[in-house]
Amino acid sequence: MENLQNLKITKNDLGLIPSPQKLDLTEGFFTGNLSDVKKTLKSSDKELSPMEKEAYTLEITPSSIEITAKDEAGLFYGEMTVKQLSMIFEDKIPCLKIDDKPEFEWRGFMLDCCRNFYPVEFIFKILDAIALHKINRFHWHLTDDQGWRIPVKEYPLLTEVGAWRNDCRYTWEEKVGGFYSEDEIKAVVKKASELHITVVPEIETPGHSSSVLAAYPNLGCTGGPYNVESRFGIFDDVLCSGNDDIFPLYEKVFDTVCRLFPGPYVHIGGDECPRTRWENCPKCQQRKKDLGLETTGELQSYLTVRFAKMLEERGKIPIGWDEVLEGTEKLGLPKSLIVQSWRGLSGGETAAKLGHKAIMSPQTAGCYLDYKHKNTPLEPGMIGVTTLEKSFEFEPTTKEMTAENKANVLGGQGNLWTECIYSSKLAEYMIFPRLCAIAEKLWNCEGNTDYSNFLERLNIHKKRLQKMDFLFYNGN
């Protein structure tokens, strides 16, 4: 029988991703039953920060495994570390001592289920994977030009019409799409909660609204007819900012969203909204005049404020893409609104300076997982390139930011837009292992710059992805 004491184990042999803040190997191996892991919840005499709630201590000796934390979230992340170890070492886990906590409270992943629809089984699989990487936000993109994925009983055409489109891959007429039932959504939320993941639903406003307009054409500036888009891109037909009929519909949409998603956040989109129709729409121009606005672009701020207040009244915190900062000179933005910066880091920096909380997910800094892994026509993806190293270099804050502004940065997120991602296996290939690198930097960022060290651990970690039946890109 192999003498376990003679095995030479290094920290990198553990292949832990994200890497713990502090790890010390000790003598020996644990060969007992993993069901006997002892979990101790320490009482705290003060209110804990989100990061303190997720902190844990893990001690493995030849005779025991003990996880200690001040909150259930910390115990869970200790369990995830044990799970990672057991997936590699199985019946002989190296003895060690870990003291660990995350640097950022928002560690997110976004899946676009509008451009292509993914079944609930795949969502469950993704939740298991991101939990293993200590990611705690699942941003679920549920409405866009190419499909509406959530039922709203008062407006049934949103799914009867808006969830289906002609498939641009085929020359014959074939409708593709789908939507999630309330029971399926509740099942996703329940599973996510068990994994200490908050689900953040996104309902796009006021652009990327072709699916809404196809169902209810009176909500557009021209009255249609409109189609659920089979093309990909940015389209001029958006919600009519001068039409009060849009608000009763979104009141019911947000009622449904807030009932199905108990988490504190709802994303209202706000990106890539052309003003072409508004410029030529009498209703929109009248709205502009009534509000005393100088530019048509300021109408987006008006809509953002209206939608954000609807959510605030329902006890939710609104989130918007960084375009929500534009045209706000007169109407401003609700202070509670969180800005998600995707066009680089500047939107998040501006938001932080203005006192808003910010989430960083820049397409320019390794967070867009729909971009190619490598600049070659042999690789799938969009025209941009996001290498694994670029994802590893991602940091949610910059050296130029003040300490006060850095405190307003909640964290960051990897995003998978799915225009070119027609299947779940292809989605897996685009997500991993770049999301491993993003998870690494959101948990343990400061001073973590050794890419070769990360690659060494990743080579071990890939065995875990294989055991979970994930397809992944195997280059650098």
C-alpha positions in Angstrom: 0.0 0.0 0.0 1.3 3.5 -0.9 2.8 5.3 2.1 0.9 8.5 2.2 3.4 10.2 4.4 6.0 10.0 1.6 3.9 11.9 -0.9 5.3 15.3 -1.5 2.4 17.8 -1.9 2.8 21.4 -2.8 0.2 24.2 -2.6 -0.2 24.2 -6.3 -0.9 20.4 -6.4 -4.2 21.2 -4.6 -5.3 23.1 -7.7 -7.6 25.3 -5.7 -9.5 28.0 -7.8 -10.0 30.6 -6.5 -6.8 30.4 -4.5 -7.4 31.0 -0.7 -6.1 34.1 0.9 -3.9 32.1 3.3 -3.0 28.4 3.0 -0.5 26.4 5.0 0.1 22.7 4.3 0.7 20.6 7.4 1.8 17.0 8.0 -0.2 14.0 6.9 -3.5 13.1 5.1 -7.1 12.8 6.1 -8.4 9.4 5.1 -11.7 9.3 7.0 -15.3 9.8 5.9 -16.2 13.2 4.3 -19.7 12.9 5.8 -18.0 13.5 9.2 -16.9 17.1 8.4 -17.5 19.2 11.4 -19.0 22.6 10.9 -19.0 25.2 13.6 -20.9 28.5 13.4 -19.3 31.1 15.6 -21.7 33.8 17.0 -20.7 37.4 16.3 -21.4 40.5 18.4 -21.4 42.9 15.5 -23.0 43.2 12.1 -21.0 41.4 9.5 -20.0 42.8 6.1 -20.9 40.7 3.1 -17.2 39.5 2.8 -17.1 38.6 6.6 -20.2 36.5 6.1 -18.4 34.5 3.4 -15.2 34.1 5.4 -14.2 30.7 6.7 -11.4 28.7 8.4 -10.7 25.2 7.2 -8.5 22.8 9.2 -7.7 19.3 8.0 -5.8 17.0 10.3 -5.2 13.2 9.9 -8.3 12.6 12.1 -10.7 15.4 11.3 -12.0 18.1 8.9 -13.4 21.2 10.6 -14.9 24.3 9.0 -15.5 27.4 11.1 -17.3 30.5 10.1 -19.5 33.4 11.4 -22.3 32.8 8.8 -23.8 30.0 6.9 -22.3 31.4 3.7 -18.8 31.0 5.1 -19.5 27.4 6.1 -20.8 26.8 2.5 -17.6 28.1 0.9 -15.5 26.0 3.3 -17.5 23.0 2.0 -16.8 24.1 -1.6 -13.1 24.0 -0.8 -13.4 20.6 0.7 -15.3 19.5 -2.4 -12.6 20.7 -4.7 -10.0 18.8 -2.7 -12.0 15.6 -2.6 -12.6 15.8 -6.4 -8.8 15.5 -6.9 -7.6 13.5 -3.9 -10.7 11.4 -3.2 -9.8 9.2 -0.2 -6.6 10.9 0.9 -6.9 14.7 1.4 -3.7 16.6 2.4 -3.7 18.1 5.8 -3.8 21.9 5.8 -5.0 25.1 7.4 -6.9 27.8 5.4 -8.0 31.2 6.5 -10.1 32.7 3.6 -12.5 35.4 2.6 -13.4 37.2 -0.6 -12.2 40.6 -1.6 -15.4 41.5 -3.5 -19.0 40.9 -2.5 -20.3 40.8 -6.1 -18.8 37.8 -8.0 -21.0 37.3 -10.9 -21.8 35.4 -14.1 -24.4 36.4 -16.7 -26.1 34.0 -19.1 -28.0 35.4 -22.0 -31.0 33.1 -22.6 -32.7 35.4 -25.1 -30.4 35.1 -28.2 -30.5 31.4 -27.7 -32.7 29.5 -25.2 -31.2 27.1 -22.8 -33.2 24.4 -20.8 -33.5 24.5 -17.1 -31.3 21.4 -16.8 -28.4 23.4 -18.2 -29.1 26.3 -15.8 -28.9 23.8 -12.9 -25.5 22.6 -14.2 -24.2 26.1 -14.5 -25.3 26.9 -11.0 -23.4 23.9 -9.6 -20.3 25.0 -11.5 -20.2 28.6 -10.5 -20.9 27.7 -6.9 -17.8 25.5 -6.9 -15.9 28.6 -8.0 -17.4 30.7 -5.2 -19.4 32.9 -7.6 -22.4 34.2 -5.8 -24.5 36.1 -8.4 -26.3 34.5 -11.4 -27.4 37.3 -13.7 -30.2 35.8 -15.8 -30.8 37.8 -19.0 -34.5 37.1 -19.7 -35.7 39.6 -22.3 -34.3 41.0 -25.5 -35.0 41.6 -29.2 -34.8 37.8 -30.0 -37.0 36.5 -27.2 -39.0 37.1 -24.0 -38.5 34.2 -21.5 -40.7 34.9 -18.5 -44.5 34.5 -18.3 -46.6 37.5 -17.2 -50.2 36.3 -16.8 -51.8 39.7 -17.4 -49.9 40.0 -20.7 -49.9 36.5 -22.2 -48.7 37.6 -25.7 -45.3 38.4 -24.2 -44.6 34.6 -24.3 -47.2 33.5 -26.8 -45.7 35.8 -29.4 -42.6 37.3 -27.9 -40.9 34.0 -27.0 -40.6 32.7 -30.6 -38.8 33.7 -33.7 -37.9 32.5 -37.2 -34.5 30.8 -37.0 -32.0 32.7 -39.1 -29.9 29.5 -39.5 -32.5 27.9 -41.8 -34.0 29.0 -45.1 -37.4 27.4 -44.2 -39.8 28.8 -41.8 -39.1 27.3 -38.4 -40.0 28.9 -35.1 -37.4 28.6 -32.3 -37.3 29.8 -28.7 -39.2 29.1 -25.6 -39.8 30.5 -22.1 -39.4 29.3 -18.5 -42.6 28.4 -16.6 -43.1 29.9 -13.1 -42.3 26.5 -11.6 -39.0 26.3 -13.5 -38.1 29.8 -12.4 -38.9 28.9 -8.8 -36.8 25.8 -9.1 -33.8 27.8 -10.4 -34.2 30.3 -7.6 -34.5 27.5 -5.0 -31.4 25.7 -6.2 -29.4 28.9 -6.4 -30.4 29.8 -2.8 -29.2 26.5 -1.6 -25.9 27.3 -3.3 -25.7 30.8 -1.8 -26.2 32.3 -5.2 -28.5 35.3 -5.7 -30.4 35.3 -9.0 -30.5 38.7 -10.7 -33.2 38.8 -13.4 -32.8 41.3 -16.3 -35.7 42.8 -18.0 -34.4 45.0 -20.9 -35.6 48.6 -21.1 -36.2 50.8 -23.2 -34.1 49.3 -26.1 -33.7 45.7 -27.1 -37.5 45.5 -27.0 -38.5 43.9 -30.3 -40.1 40.9 -28.5 -42.3 43.2 -26.5 -43.3 45.3 -29.5 -44.1 42.2 -31.6 -46.5 41.2 -28.9 -47.9 44.6 -28.2 -47.2 46.9 -31.2 -49.1 49.9 -29.6 -46.1 50.4 -27.3 -43.8 51.4 -30.2 -43.5 54.8 -31.8 -44.8 53.7 -35.2 -47.3 51.1 -34.2 -45.6 48.4 -36.2 -45.9 45.8 -37.4 -42.9 44.4 -35.6 -41.3 41.0 -35.4 -39.3 39.1 -32.8 -35.9 39.6 -34.4 -34.2 36.7 -36.1 -31.2 39.0 -36.8 -28.7 40.2 -34.2 -27.7 43.8 -33.6 -29.2 47.1 -32.5 -32.6 48.1 -33.8 -34.3 51.5 -34.0 -37.7 50.3 -32.8 -37.7 50.7 -29.0 -40.3 51.5 -26.3 -42.1 54.8 -27.1 -41.0 57.2 -24.4 -44.1 59.3 -24.9 -46.6 56.5 -24.6 -48.1 56.1 -21.1 -49.4 52.6 -22.0 -45.9 51.1 -21.5 -46.1 51.7 -17.7 -49.1 49.5 -16.8 -47.4 46.6 -18.7 -44.1 47.0 -16.9 -45.9 47.4 -13.6 -47.3 43.9 -14.1 -43.9 42.6 -15.4 -42.2 43.9 -12.3 -44.9 42.5 -10.1 -44.2 39.1 -11.6 -40.5 39.5 -11.4 -40.5 40.6 -7.8 -42.8 37.7 -6.8 -40.7 35.1 -8.5 -37.2 36.5 -7.6 -36.9 37.2 -3.8 -33.3 38.6 -4.2 -32.7 42.3 -3.7 -31.8 43.1 -7.3 -33.5 43.6 -10.7 -31.6 44.6 -13.8 -33.4 47.0 -16.1 -30.9 47.0 -18.9 -30.6 50.4 -20.5 -27.9 49.6 -23.1 -27.8 50.3 -26.8 -31.0 52.3 -27.1 -31.2 54.3 -30.4 -33.2 57.6 -30.3 -34.0 57.5 -34.0 -37.7 56.8 -33.5 -38.0 59.2 -30.6 -36.7 62.1 -32.7 -39.5 61.6 -35.2 -42.3 60.6 -32.8 -44.9 63.3 -31.9 -45.6 61.6 -28.5 -41.9 61.5 -27.6 -41.3 65.1 -28.6 -44.3 66.2 -26.6 -42.9 64.3 -23.6 -39.6 66.1 -24.1 -41.4 69.4 -24.2 -43.5 68.7 -21.1 -40.4 67.7 -19.1 -38.4 70.7 -20.3 -35.7 68.5 -21.7 -33.0 69.9 -24.0 -32.2 66.7 -25.9 -34.1 63.7 -27.0 -31.5 61.5 -25.4 -32.6 62.7 -22.0 -35.8 60.8 -22.5 -33.9 57.6 -21.6 -33.1 59.1 -18.2 -36.8 59.8 -17.8 -37.6 56.2 -18.5 -34.8 54.9 -16.3 -36.0 56.9 -13.4 -39.6 55.7 -13.9 -38.6 52.0 -14.1 -36.2 52.3 -11.2 -38.8 53.9 -9.0 -41.2 51.1 -9.8 -38.7 48.7 -8.5 -37.8 50.8 -5.4 -41.5 50.9 -4.5 -41.4 47.1 -4.6 -38.4 46.9 -2.3 -35.9 46.1 -5.0 -32.5 47.7 -6.0 -32.4 48.5 -9.7 -29.3 47.9 -11.8 -28.6 49.4 -15.3 -25.8 49.1 -17.9 -23.5 52.1 -18.0 -25.6 54.0 -20.6 -28.0 54.9 -17.8 -25.5 57.6 -16.9 -26.1 59.5 -20.1 -28.4 62.4 -20.4 -29.0 62.6 -16.6 -28.2 66.3 -16.1 -31.8 67.4 -15.5 -33.5 64.3 -14.1 -30.6 62.5 -12.5 -30.7 58.9 -11.3 -32.1 57.3 -8.1 -29.2 56.9 -5.7 -30.0 53.3 -5.2 -29.4 52.4 -8.8 -26.3 50.3 -9.4 -24.4 50.9 -12.6 -22.9 47.9 -14.4 -19.9 49.0 -16.5 -19.5 47.1 -19.8 -17.9 49.6 -22.2 -14.6 49.5 -20.3 -14.2 50.6 -16.7 -14.9 54.3 -17.1 -18.7 54.0 -16.6 -18.1 52.3 -13.3 -15.5 54.8 -12.3 -17.9 57.7 -13.1 -20.7 56.0 -11.2 -18.5 55.4 -8.1 -17.5 59.1 -8.1 -21.2 60.1 -8.2 -21.9 57.9 -5.2 -23.5 55.0 -7.0 -22.5 51.4 -6.4 -20.8 49.8 -9.5 -20.3 46.4 -11.0 -17.4 46.0 -13.4 -17.8 43.6 -16.4 -15.8 45.4 -19.2 -15.8 43.9 -22.6 -12.3 45.4 -23.0 -10.8 43.7 -20.0 -11.5 40.0 -20.2 -15.1 39.7 -19.0 -16.9 39.0 -22.3 -17.0 35.3 -22.7 -18.7 35.4 -26.1 -15.4 36.7 -27.6 -13.1 34.2 -29.2 -10.5 32.5 -27.1 -7.9 33.1 -29.8 -7.7 35.2 -32.9 -8.3 32.5 -35.5 -11.2 31.6 -37.8 -11.0 28.1 -36.3 -12.5 29.4 -33.0 -16.2 30.1 -32.4 -17.3 33.4 -31.0 -17.7 37.1 -31.7 -15.1 39.2 -33.6 -13.4 40.3 -30.4 -10.8 38.2 -28.5 -10.6 37.5 -24.8 -7.7 35.3 -23.9 -7.4 33.4 -20.7 -4.6 35.6 -19.6 -6.6 38.7 -20.3 -9.4 37.3 -18.1 -6.8 36.6 -15.4 -5.5 40.2 -15.6 -9.0 41.6 -14.9 -9.3 43.8 -11.8 -12.5 45.6 -10.8 -10.8 48.7 -9.4 -8.0 50.8 -10.8 -5.0 52.4 -9.2 -6.3 55.9 -10.1 -9.5 55.4 -8.0 -9.6 56.9 -4.5 -10.3 54.7 -1.5 -13.8 56.1 -1.2 -14.6 55.4 -4.9 -13.1 51.9 -4.7 -15.5 51.2 -1.8 -18.4 51.8 -4.2 -17.2 49.0 -6.5 -19.1 45.9 -5.5 -17.1 43.6 -7.7 -17.3 42.2 -11.1 -18.8 39.7 -13.5 -18.2 37.5 -16.5 -20.9 37.8 -19.3 -21.8 35.2 -21.9 -23.9 36.8 -24.7 -25.2 34.0 -27.0 -25.8 35.4 -30.5 -23.3 32.8 -31.8 -23.8 30.2 -29.1 -26.4 27.8 -30.4 -26.0 24.9 -27.9 -25.2 24.4 -24.2 -22.0 22.5 -25.0 -20.7 25.4 -27.0 -21.7 27.7 -24.1 -19.6 25.6 -21.8 -16.6 25.8 -24.2 -16.9 29.6 -24.2 -17.3 29.9 -20.4 -14.5 27.7 -19.2 -11.8 28.2 -18.2 -12.0 32.0 -18.6 -14.6 32.1 -15.9 -12.2 30.3 -13.6 -9.8 33.2 -14.0 -12.5 35.8 -13.4 -13.6 33.9 -10.2 -9.9 33.8 -9.1 -9.6 37.6 -9.3 -12.9 38.4 -7.7 -12.1 36.3 -4.7 -8.4 36.9 -4.4 -7.3 39.9 -6.4 -4.7 42.1 -4.5 -1.2 41.1 -5.4 -2.4 38.0 -7.3 -0.5 38.6 -10.5 1.4 35.4 -11.1 -0.3 33.9 -14.2 2.1 30.9 -14.4 1.0 30.0 -10.9 -2.6 30.2 -11.9 -2.0 28.0 -14.9 -0.3 25.4 -12.8 -3.3 25.2 -10.5 -5.7 25.3 -13.5 -4.1 22.2 -15.0 -5.2 20.4 -11.9 -8.6 22.1 -11.8 -9.4 21.0 -15.3 -9.9 17.5 -13.9 -12.8 18.9 -11.9 -14.4 20.4 -15.0 -14.0 17.0 -16.7 -15.6 15.2 -13.8 -18.6 17.6 -14.0 -18.9 16.8 -17.7 -18.0 20.3 -18.9 -16.5 21.0 -22.3 -13.8 23.6 -22.1 -11.1 25.4 -24.2 -7.8 23.7 -23.5 -5.4 26.4 -24.7 -4.0 29.5 -23.0 
